[in-house]
Amino acid sequence: MLRFTVTRLLRAVITIVMVVTFAFVVLRLSGDPAQIIMGADAPPEAVDAFRTAWGLDEPIWVQYISYFGAIFSGDLGRSMRDGREAIVLVLERIPATLALTVPALVIKLALGIPAGILAALYRNSALDRAVMMFAVAGFTIPSFVLGLLLVLVFAVQLGWLPSGGQESWRHAILPVITLGIGGAAALARFTRSAMLEVLGQPYIRTASAKGVAWRRVVANHALPNAAIPTVTIIGFMFGSLIAGAVVVESVFSWPGVGRLLVTAVSNRDLAVVQCILLLVAMTMITANLVVDLLYGVLDPRLRGGGRKAEA
């Protein structure tokens, strides 16, 4: 188990370095922040002074080394817009994002897993077809389209709920539903597939042939084994709590991290963008690392050097 854990930790560190490097290079190649922030009418001397002040006149490899050195010393940079520390700006927005994404994750789990299990147990029934229709619709409709439809119906036509903002808990209902429905649909499909695969295994038929009650077969054999692949998508959903809200926060004018990212990208506020991407990458990788370790707990066969887990 120690080798299994160390291997995953090393892989997680390497992945974080790759993500940060990719984001750093892409942002430097996507345009000149000095020209965008100072404006098209700014004097060339002022633009050059801005570049010098923020180290943008240095070669990119010098900027890269300086950036990584600062990260290891705990400095994630300052916003080029207002001069505040990027990490402070991001941390200020996290509570608003979690206020949407945590309830949405609860909805995904509460709807998606039971729906997928019932659809598998009653395969080819009217219930199965209804669940799959919901799953396909919820999975294929983009979140911004679903959000706009909910606004049109419940805010514009019926007037029951506000269409945007963060003034009260009622403002969170539509974005939470938008985030929750899509994830629940994906989880229902994944859970159904995992359950059907397990229910077709010989040991399930053997247990049934021995006269074990079907309820016990499902509870003691099918559900624990189907949980292993289902944990993968749950870990992905948990890791995307921050990144998944980018579009929805923009649609509903919700002042969270996702909306901050959109604003920072349009303004080429490099430190803020890099800080958010680093935070998202660390969240996703940590979630996947926990999932990998859960594999080892749920199935002891995967601890033998992790070879099967990699497959």
PyMOL commands that set and color helices and strands:
alter all, ss='L'
color gray80, all
select helices_A, chain A and resi 2-29+33-38+44-54+60-72+86-121+126-140+143-157+170-199+202-209+214-239+243-251+257-267+270-298+300-303+307-310
alter helices_A, ss='H'
color red, helices_A
deselect
rebuild
show_as cartoon
